[in-house]
Amino acid sequence: MLNKKRSSPNKRNNVLNNFVIIERHRKVFTKRLVYNGTKYKKLKHILGAIETEIITEALEKTGNKSEAIQLLGVSRRTFYHKIKKMRS
């Protein structure tokens, strides 16, 4: 994470370690999905929350989109796709 006051990589690893994953017929079942005290129904929702947090922090830190894109190391197209996804 960009801001050390928010969740750290260790905290994210702990979240992932709490998953009980059983793969059967290409389906993933989880027992507990919690991130920053919020319960989620699907893993992709947690990953979306983490992604939103990272993008928001990059924008706060840099103050503009072009610098945030450079800081994150993603393409402009990917960045704007993620922003659009965050808004919906």
C-alpha positions as CSV (number, residue, x, y, z in Angstrom):
1,M,0.0,0.0,0.0
2,L,1.1,3.5,-0.6
3,N,0.0,4.9,2.8
4,K,1.4,2.9,5.8
5,K,-1.6,4.0,8.0
6,R,-3.9,1.8,5.9
7,S,-3.7,-1.9,5.5
8,S,-0.2,-3.3,5.0
9,P,0.8,-6.2,2.8
10,N,1.0,-8.4,5.9
11,K,-2.6,-7.6,6.6
12,R,-3.6,-8.5,3.1
13,N,-1.7,-11.7,3.4
14,N,-3.5,-12.5,6.6
15,V,-6.8,-12.0,4.8
16,L,-5.8,-14.4,2.1
17,N,-4.5,-16.9,4.7
18,N,-8.0,-16.9,6.3
19,F,-9.4,-18.4,3.1
20,V,-10.4,-22.0,3.1
21,I,-10.3,-22.9,-0.6
22,I,-11.5,-26.1,-2.0
23,E,-11.4,-26.5,-5.8
24,R,-13.9,-28.8,-7.4
25,H,-14.9,-28.8,-11.0
26,R,-13.3,-25.3,-11.4
27,K,-15.3,-23.8,-8.6
28,V,-13.8,-22.1,-5.6
29,F,-15.6,-22.2,-2.3
30,T,-14.6,-20.0,0.6
31,K,-15.5,-20.2,4.2
32,R,-14.7,-16.6,5.3
33,L,-14.2,-13.5,3.3
34,V,-13.3,-10.5,5.4
35,Y,-11.1,-7.5,4.6
36,N,-10.8,-4.4,6.8
37,G,-13.7,-5.6,9.0
38,T,-16.1,-5.9,6.0
39,K,-17.5,-9.3,5.0
40,Y,-17.6,-10.1,1.2
41,K,-19.5,-12.8,-0.6
42,K,-16.8,-13.3,-3.3
43,L,-13.0,-13.1,-3.6
44,K,-13.3,-10.8,-6.6
45,H,-15.2,-8.3,-4.4
46,I,-12.3,-8.2,-1.9
47,L,-9.8,-7.8,-4.7
48,G,-11.9,-5.0,-6.1
49,A,-11.9,-3.3,-2.7
50,I,-8.1,-3.6,-2.4
51,E,-7.7,-2.3,-6.0
52,T,-10.0,0.7,-5.3
53,E,-8.0,1.5,-2.1
54,I,-4.7,1.4,-4.0
55,I,-6.0,3.6,-6.9
56,T,-7.5,6.1,-4.5
57,E,-4.3,6.3,-2.5
58,A,-2.2,6.8,-5.7
59,L,-4.6,9.7,-6.7
60,E,-4.4,11.3,-3.3
61,K,-0.6,11.0,-3.2
62,T,0.1,12.3,-6.7
63,G,-2.8,14.8,-7.1
64,N,-3.3,13.9,-10.8
65,K,-4.2,10.9,-12.9
66,S,-1.1,10.9,-15.2
67,E,1.3,10.7,-12.2
68,A,-1.0,8.1,-10.5
69,I,-0.8,6.0,-13.7
70,Q,3.0,6.2,-13.7
71,L,3.2,5.5,-10.0
72,L,1.0,2.4,-10.3
73,G,2.9,1.2,-13.4
74,V,-0.3,0.5,-15.4
75,S,-1.4,1.6,-18.9
76,R,-3.7,4.6,-19.3
77,R,-6.3,2.3,-20.7
78,T,-6.2,-0.1,-17.7
79,F,-6.3,2.8,-15.3
80,Y,-9.4,4.4,-16.9
81,H,-11.0,1.0,-17.1
82,K,-10.5,0.5,-13.4
83,I,-11.8,4.0,-12.6
84,K,-14.9,3.3,-14.6
85,K,-15.4,0.0,-12.8
86,M,-15.0,1.7,-9.4
87,R,-17.8,4.2,-10.3
88,S,-20.3,1.5,-11.2
